Amino acid sequence: MRTVEMASDTGSTVSPILKIEGLKKSYKRKTILRGIDLSLLPGETVVLMGPSGCGKSTLVRCINRLTEPDEGRIFYEGRDLTRLPAGELLETRKRIGYVFQHFNLIRRLNVLDNVVFALRMQGMPIAEAEKAGIEALADVGLADRTRDFPEELSGGEQQRVGIARALAMEPALMLWDEPTAALDPILVGEVLEVMERIVRSGKTTMLIVTHEVGFARRAADRIILLAGGEIVEEGTPAEVFSRPKSEIGEKYKKLLKA
Amino acid sequence: MLSISRDTFLKDLLIWFLLSVILASLFAAGVSEVADNYFSQAVAGLMGEVGEYDLLFQVRTDLQDVAVSQIKKVIKEKLPGSIVKKGVNVAGKTAVFVGLDARYRTKDVYSDLDLYFQDITGNVGFTIMTEPRLTLSGMPGRVIDLFIREAEAVPGVKFAFKDGGRVAVLLESIRDRERVQKDLRRIIDQYEILEVTFPSGFEVENPVEAGRALAQLLAGKDGISYIRDVTAGESASDEQALLITISEIKRFLLSYAGQVEITPAAGSRLLEGDLLALEGRESNRALRAGGALGAEDVIVKVTSDQGRNGKKQGLIIQGDASQISESRAFLVEEKNKVGREAATVVVNSPKDKLDKTLTDSIELLQRLHGLEDISVEGGGVFTAAKTLQAALRDADQLLSGSGLSGAREVAEFSHLIEGIGGQLQTMADTLARLSYFENRLNDAIAGLEGAQVLTRLGLIPPLQGDLARKVQVLDGELGRLAEKLRVRARILDDFINDFNPLVQTLLSWKARSMELAAQVDTIQKALTGQSPTGNVLAELSGLTAESLARMEELDLEGLEKEYAGFITGLEELKSINAAGIVDELKTVKSSLPKLRDEEIGRAISWLDNYLGGETRSRSKIRLFVNSGYRREGPLQTVRGFFGSNQVGLHALPAAEVESDVRNELTQLLQEVKGVIAAITVIILGVLFFLLDQTPVMAVFHYLDLVAPHPTECRREAGVFHDIWAKFGLRENLWRRLLPWLYSLVLGSLWSWLTFLFSGAQIPYVNGAYFLFAGGLLGLFFFMTANRFHQLNLDEVIAGTSLGLSFTVIMREIVIPAGRPGLLQFLNRRKMVMK
């Protein structure tokens, strides 16, 4: 298995936790991703931004192969995910948390069971799993709602359960697929707050797809702008929003000023 | 196999499969068994227990009380000890059961049952349902007796009798059923029905006659030792008999009707169906082109082109042949207008000829006793001949002796001549009367022969029973009488021929003698006392001597003896019952249809219309033969007989063995049971697939999501990859086909096995059909799975993203979200998050 290394800011060589090379994806005749190259260092928070339909969600889904890429390679912790057999892929997925736009909670399970579901499936004893679940729910401010069912929660609360479900797995990498897109503006804040808190904790590497410019400027180590299935600009929030090089970067700059 | 042995969802599916097949089979079998029990009890309620009842009457419900009381009355009188039970009412009919007392379960009683119960009010009919019984059916009506005889020779058979068009075989014991059935089949196998079939357009004028002729032709050839023509006796069908009768009536009417031969006029073209008008005898105005057609005119329809030299045949459809006054025929145009003169016709009316011949024959036979006068007449001839002979001798003596020397001698001679003249006239008259008798005898012979020909050719309509027998007797009597009369006529003819020349000679002698005698008388008056001239006397003497010599030549004694024999023969004629024959001929004549030609013509048209579509079905010839003959031989003979290689010959079973009503019902119930099981299997199949398999199949539409695999280009190694590569299949294709194969195989196997285990049965549908239909069912549910099961893809994706295996996703997410069913029930054992 090929491994990938890259230089850190301190000059020491650090292996990226995620490295994507030449990723391409098409649906029928429409090309979504046109050869994406991307790396994430451990603990880094990278925000993916771009107009709707530019391929942000597809890119995130390809990373844990919820969507099969057509070409390219995806290295996670140095192993090429595109070549992993099913069993190993499942093991790898357990270490990659995923937060969905539409929460994707299991309706028949209550809040706590949704959070501990994956832990229990891994064979973790109930008590241990529930303890970890309650802690994760506490992190998202829902420790008192463990016995409620998804339909009893608001959208923001459901999304926080989804975040807790991902956190409970203690993932090394968390993928966020527009976590606030399905929420009304009033509820967006509570989710962003949780997200910022997690970012600041620095427990995990995060790749976040969002349209929340303010959140991106505050939380991101790096911002990547995607347009037409390609990365058009990449840099720190200050670089991208202050001195944008791309048309889309200019638009975000204006949006931020407004 | 590894995944099956492990605790995987595939193993869950396998367990589900086995359990569902077992449960569905048991349930379907149970339902069908319950239905079978229900129907069996219903049948027992309807028909009683085995052997309880023997007759089942269907009587009108509104007359049931009267019918039952009459049935009871008959039983009391004829079958005391038997029981009657009223059954259910269905569709306006009430079933009435009769259980015969054991002593009446005999062949004689069963043969007379129709007579016993023929006058039951409101009785629609009755069925014999005595058990245990087997029935032979499908045999031609003419061989029913043969099968009855052979069936009764089978051990275990109580007796057999004709039950409608079938043979009912009553058994001694129910235990004999199988063995007797085998024996009856063996009997049936000894015979076959050979059916002669004809190609389209091939018509047999008279299949019945052809069948008889063919049977005679085939008998004794190619191993056919037993043959009976059963063309007309097929299943004793009334309809068939009617068709044959109608066909025969048509044939008779055609030969009886006025046959019109039409000669088209020059330049005139006649087509089949054209109508021609002929002037009727009773018509008061002559036919002319442009005029109106009268009711008294005769109309002929052109029927065919089969005449010779452009001539055509026609049929009189208005009027009668006897009414035609002239032969010119005019075309009939629209609105009964007379058209141009189109033909001349010649009418031949067998009907009139037949009538005339019979009339003549009757008249002549009635006069037969008048022949007795012949003996008297004949005697008169002989007396006259002898008298003449004596007178001639006297005249000869007178002339050769003293001669006519004086007036007295001349007067005496003249007196002799007058006497001879009188005798001669008597003799000539008698001979003329004899000649008349002779002519009448010859007429009688011709008439009798004509009548005989008519009876033989069948021109007299087919007669039934006693009349038919009388016609046969009459035919023989006519033959004998004609022969005897022929002999008598010949003798009489000889007799007359013998006398006629003599009479002529004597008449000329008389005339000449009278003439000469007159001359002698004149001379004597002129020359008184003088003798007549020598020349006249010499001629007179010569003529007399010659006539006498001719007279002497006639052997009167011999003729008299011969005539006596003739008279004796005439006496013998009296022994013939001429009066009886006359009566029979009168009967035949009166039995002839009193039909005018137009009525015959219309009847033939009507018969044609009726027979129209029926002739094909009746143009089959059926022969009942022994089996084991050489197959090819009869076919060649039959084809040779009809002169066509297109004629076919098919061997059919001679009969069939059927069980009794109860057995048939039992078999029917078995079929119903099988069908109910099959329907239950189908319903359960739909339910099981709907409840349990639609979630699974819905997930199979997202196989790449729940069971991801590296794309082929990235695959490093893999056992299956190599295997599929060997067959030239790409793994992607295999994965794409897998859900289809799963659905197809699962549906097929499930249906087939359940069908098999449940005892399901659908007539004409075997297990293979269920294999096929099950496969289609499986594919249908795969294709429509998402309509029947709304898969929550978000939950599945969530499970996938959490790194859950296919088994866990199915057990924890998909199946619990589905409809309650066996799979969900089984799945609960495996669930962690209950």
Interface residues (C-beta under 8 A of the other chain):
Chain A: N64 R65 L66 E68 D70 D80 T82 R83 L84 P85 A86 L89 L90 E91 T92 R93 K94 I96 Y98 F100 H102 F103 N104 L105 I106 R107 R108 L109 D113 F117 A118 R120 M121 R165 M169
Chain B: D704 L705 A707 P708 H709 P710 T711 R714 R715 E716 G718 N792 D794 E795 I797 A798 G799 T800 S801 L802 G803 L804 S805 V808 E812 I813 P816 A817 V832 M833
